[in-house]
Amino acid sequence: MDQTHRAGDGGGAARRRFLAIATGAATVAGLGAVAGCADGSGSADGAGAGRAPSGAPKPSGSAGSGDPTGPRAFDVKAENARPGNADWGVAKAGPARAIEGFADRVSVLPGESFGLHVSTTAPRFTVSAYRMGWYGGARARLVWRSQAINGARQPEAAVEQGTRMVRARWARTTTVETKDWPEGSYLLRLDAQGGEGQRFVPVTVRSAATKGRTVIVNAVATWQAYNKWGGYSSYDGPSGGFASRSLSVTFDRPYEYDDGAGLFLVYEAPLIALAERLGIPLAYTTTTDVAREKRLLEGAATVVSLGHDEYWSPEQRAHITAARDAGSNVAILGANCCYRRIRLEASDLGQDRTVVCYKTSYEQDPGFKRGHPATVDFRTAPGADPESSLLGVIYDGYPVDAPYVVTNPGHWLFEGTGVRATDRFPHLVGVEYDKVNTGFPTPRPIEILAHSPVVCEGRPSHQDTAYYTTPSGAGVFATGTMRWVEALDATGDGRGGANHGLDARAGALTTRVTENVLRAFAAGPAGRTRPAQDNVKAVYGGS
């Protein structure tokens, strides 16, 4: 993300501070204080048998066949017809270390088990597994709840010398079985006995096949890069300085943001609710799964990158590019996507549980010395490969807070919105933004749908929403603003400060455009029926 390809990575603390604001209360407070703009040029006691919640219906079937209409395929409509549980949230977080935990697997296939590593000051606690979706607006369904489990306080975080990676070397507290859990994104809520505290633990029950489905990819590597649990993230350490950052971060620790949910609630949950409400065939996976499994995306209708999906491995990028080149559509519903090149390594608990990103210190990386690609920005040498060749747009700067300006209101993506040329939607461009910049590799034909003036620390520029199509027939849509998914939940007049001041107009616009994208992309390669009409010259006056 951020300005670091221009400012020597010195703005990490400011960027992390803004993110903490965004994920904690989603308000605009403190925006003006953020600095740094880029110009884009360069078991102790098990849970027993794991009983189902009282009165809960039997969960729907899980993935099996690659055919989304097959007998064992996940039926999103049937799943969301089940009663939801609106009380899924954290109502009483309690003191900082009252209870917290992490799963020893980022994702599992339906029916597989994983370990929970929990530290608590309470003598006992329970685990409730909520599948996130639509559910008539409840947004979650209770799929499973444990019996009471004995609690214990686990050791303090350990900081490794050299990389400054924070690891929670905690014993496994219990094992969770996922028998009959439907595919999807889950938040496990830990409830300390007596109400001492509550925390989330995210986990994905991933799909075994994606053929014919819209694939929602949880951006777990980015969640971890921004996680400052234990005092260190990929941006800074306890001193607040970039030089004290972690060079590697691990999933072997809880998430600090949003009561343990990481970046999921702001940047991903609103889109999941919308997609499940539409009832289109869905599959779920994570960025680490896409990187590891070369054939996972074969036959996918669409691959969806959510609101903040910055940290990619070369393998993940190659596999998504290959899917596009085979006809899978790609929807980029954020900004600053595919910006950092990472390497995934094992931890003591399993494969792909360490995210390595040395950034400007890549020459110190033992992996680079062994011949692995440098973990720098994709657009930066050595091995420069700007993200625009896949996205169509390229990251241009941070921080901004600007109106979103419609340029091409007659485009099919704006159908049903009622927008007109030059319509403005306050605060929808922020805090990071992308643009079409033909100085970098840019697929053509590409259409610019919104072209919004911004001023980033005195530098005039533009944000672009864009759509391009490929010889394979794939369509690629990029919003060009990080606030897109967050805006899906915007209501009211925006004056209360929630969602960065985004109002109901922005909520209605982003919702309808996203519905148009998802429905069209779910039908097959969008470029075959909706080919892009290049308008870069008309918008920018250049080539």
Number of C-alpha atoms within 10 A of each C-alpha: 24 27 24 20 22 17 13 12 19 20 22 28 22 21 23 22 15 24 16 20 17 26 20 16 15 18 18 20 15 11 18 11 10 18 19 20 24 21 17 20 14 13 14 13 14 17 22 13 10 17 12 18 14 9 6 14 12 11 18 19 19 24 26 16 17 19 18 22 13 12 13 15 25 25 22 23 16 12 22 24 12 17 15 24 19 14 12 20 16 17 11 13 23 16 11 11 16 19 26 28 28 25 23 22 19 24 26 19 19 23 16 14 16 19 18 22 24 25 24 24 19 19 14 17 26 19 25 20 27 25 28 25 27 28 22 16 14 17 24 27 25 25 23 24 19 20 17 18 21 19 21 17 16 17 11 12 16 13 16 12 9 10 18 20 24 24 21 23 16 19 15 20 22 20 20 22 17 20 16 16 22 26 30 26 26 26 24 26 25 25 26 26 20 10 14 18 24 27 30 31 24 23 25 23 26 26 28 21 24 30 22 23 27 30 26 27 23 32 24 28 27 22 21 27 24 24 27 26 18 20 19 25 28 28 26 25 20 12 12 18 16 18 15 17 25 28 26 26 28 25 27 25 25 29 26 23 23 20 22 26 23 26 29 24 17 24 26 23 25 24 28 22 22 21 22 20 20 15 16 18 23 27 29 25 29 23 23 24 19 21 22 16 12 16 14 20 28 20 19 27 30 35 26 20 25 27 29 30 29 25 30 28 26 19 20 22 18 15 20 22 17 16 25 28 15 19 26 32 33 31 25 27 27 26 36 27 29 29 26 25 26 28 24 23 15 12 16 11 14 14 13 20 22 22 28 27 27 25 23 16 13 19 13 13 19 10 16 15 12 8 8 11 17 26 29 22 28 23 22 19 11 13 13 12 18 21 23 24 15 20 28 30 36 32 30 27 33 27 27 24 22 21 20 26 24 21 21 20 18 13 14 13 19 21 13 11 15 10 16 14 13 15 15 19 20 18 22 28 30 25 25 27 30 31 28 28 19 16 10 19 18 20 19 18 16 24 24 27 24 25 23 23 16 22 16 22 15 8 11 10 16 23 32 28 27 25 28 26 28 23 13 17 21 27 30 29 26 26 29 34 28 26 29 29 27 25 28 25 23 22 17 14 14 18 10 13 15 20 24 27 23 30 25 18 19 26 21 17 20 25 22 17 18 24 18 17 22 22 16 20 25 23 15 23 27 27 21 16 11 16 20 22 15 16 17 19 9 10 15 13 8 8 9
